[in-house]
Amino acid sequence: MLDTAIIDLYWSRSEDAIAETEKKYGRYCRTIAWNILRDWQDCEECVSDTYFNAWKAMPPQRPNRLAVFLGKITRNLALDRYKANTARKRGSGQVALALEELRDCLPAPVPTEQIVDDITLTETLNRFLADLKPEARLVFLRRYWYASSIGEIARDYGWTESRVKMSLLRSREKLKARLEEEGITL
């Protein structure tokens, strides 16, 4: 089913919207949640919550790209659950490793300027990603958006883990330079 038809189902409040979303995007949402949570029960609950949040958001929202809309909801829910889980048990995983790798590149937020800084940072990140070679951009997104492990990325791209690590290191260095160039304090 086309995304526009699925969105129309949400807008008409048809329960078929959830079933069609599950058919088309269930695996995609589970992959995002799994890469962050590494627990099937939490993953399933996160995906279920994604459908519920999509149901609450449409209407009034009418996403241009349903996959991105659902992926963002899933990722945010999974990160919230991850934070709650790690606060309880202080576990480790790919999310902690990925965030640690980015720590030196990302600016610390200034509370009074948070909104302006967020907008500026988003625009800078979008330009940075657009300027990366497609291969480097995909690897960067797989690691830092989808929280895939180095091993998973290497396997999926037919690379060695060393090549993935080097690509990520170079991309982080470029990101840090771009942020400094645009006056975003680290």
Backbone hydrogen bonds, N-H to C=O, Kabsch-Sander energy under -0.5 kcal/mol:
donor,donor_aa,acceptor,acceptor_aa,energy
6,I,2,L,-2.0
7,I,3,D,-2.9
8,D,4,T,-2.2
9,L,5,A,-1.7
10,Y,6,I,-1.8
11,W,7,I,-2.5
12,S,8,D,-2.1
13,R,10,Y,-1.4
14,S,9,L,-2.7
17,A,14,S,-1.8
18,I,15,E,-0.8
19,A,15,E,-1.0
20,E,16,D,-2.8
21,T,17,A,-2.2
22,E,18,I,-2.7
23,K,19,A,-2.2
24,K,20,E,-2.2
25,Y,21,T,-3.4
26,G,22,E,-1.7
29,C,25,Y,-2.7
30,R,26,G,-2.5
31,T,27,R,-2.3
32,I,28,Y,-1.8
33,A,29,C,-2.5
34,W,30,R,-3.2
35,N,31,T,-2.4
36,I,32,I,-1.0
37,L,33,A,-3.1
38,R,34,W,-2.0
43,C,39,D,-2.6
44,E,40,W,-2.8
45,E,41,Q,-2.3
46,C,42,D,-2.4
47,V,43,C,-2.4
48,S,44,E,-2.4
49,D,45,E,-2.5
50,T,46,C,-1.9
51,Y,47,V,-1.9
52,F,48,S,-2.0
53,N,49,D,-2.9
54,A,50,T,-2.5
55,W,51,Y,-2.3
56,K,52,F,-2.1
57,A,53,N,-1.9
58,M,54,A,-1.8
61,Q,57,A,-2.6
69,F,65,R,-2.3
70,L,66,L,-2.9
71,G,67,A,-2.7
72,K,68,V,-2.4
73,I,69,F,-1.9
74,T,70,L,-2.8
75,R,71,G,-2.7
76,N,72,K,-2.5
77,L,73,I,-2.5
78,A,74,T,-2.8
79,L,75,R,-2.7
80,D,76,N,-2.2
81,R,77,L,-2.4
82,Y,78,A,-2.9
83,K,79,L,-2.6
84,A,80,D,-2.2
85,N,81,R,-3.0
86,T,82,Y,-3.0
87,A,83,K,-1.9
88,R,84,A,-1.3
89,K,85,N,-2.6
90,R,86,T,-2.4
97,L,93,G,-2.0
98,A,94,Q,-3.0
99,L,95,V,-2.8
100,E,96,A,-2.2
101,E,97,L,-2.1
102,L,98,A,-1.5
103,R,99,L,-1.0
103,R,100,E,-0.5
105,C,102,L,-2.1
106,L,102,L,-1.5
113,E,110,V,-1.2
114,Q,111,P,-1.1
117,D,113,E,-2.9
118,D,114,Q,-2.7
119,I,115,I,-2.2
120,T,116,V,-2.6
121,L,117,D,-3.1
122,T,118,D,-2.5
123,E,119,I,-2.4
124,T,120,T,-2.4
125,L,121,L,-3.0
126,N,122,T,-2.5
127,R,123,E,-2.2
128,F,124,T,-2.8
129,L,125,L,-2.8
130,A,126,N,-2.1
131,D,127,R,-1.7
132,L,128,F,-1.0
132,L,129,L,-0.5
137,R,133,K,-2.8
138,L,134,P,-2.4
139,V,135,E,-2.0
140,F,136,A,-2.6
141,L,137,R,-2.6
142,R,138,L,-2.5
143,R,139,V,-2.1
144,Y,140,F,-2.9
145,W,141,L,-2.3
146,Y,141,L,-2.2
148,S,142,R,-2.9
153,I,149,S,-2.3
154,A,150,I,-2.7
155,R,151,G,-2.5
156,D,152,E,-2.7
157,Y,153,I,-2.1
158,G,154,A,-1.0
159,W,154,A,-2.1
164,V,160,T,-1.8
165,K,161,E,-2.7
166,M,162,S,-2.4
167,S,163,R,-2.5
168,L,164,V,-2.6
169,L,165,K,-2.6
170,R,166,M,-2.7
171,S,167,S,-2.3
172,R,168,L,-2.7
173,E,169,L,-2.4
174,K,170,R,-2.3
175,L,171,S,-2.6
176,K,172,R,-2.8
177,A,173,E,-2.3
178,R,174,K,-2.5
179,L,175,L,-2.7
180,E,176,K,-2.4
181,E,177,A,-2.7
182,E,178,R,-1.9
183,G,180,E,-1.4
184,I,179,L,-3.0
185,T,183,G,-0.7
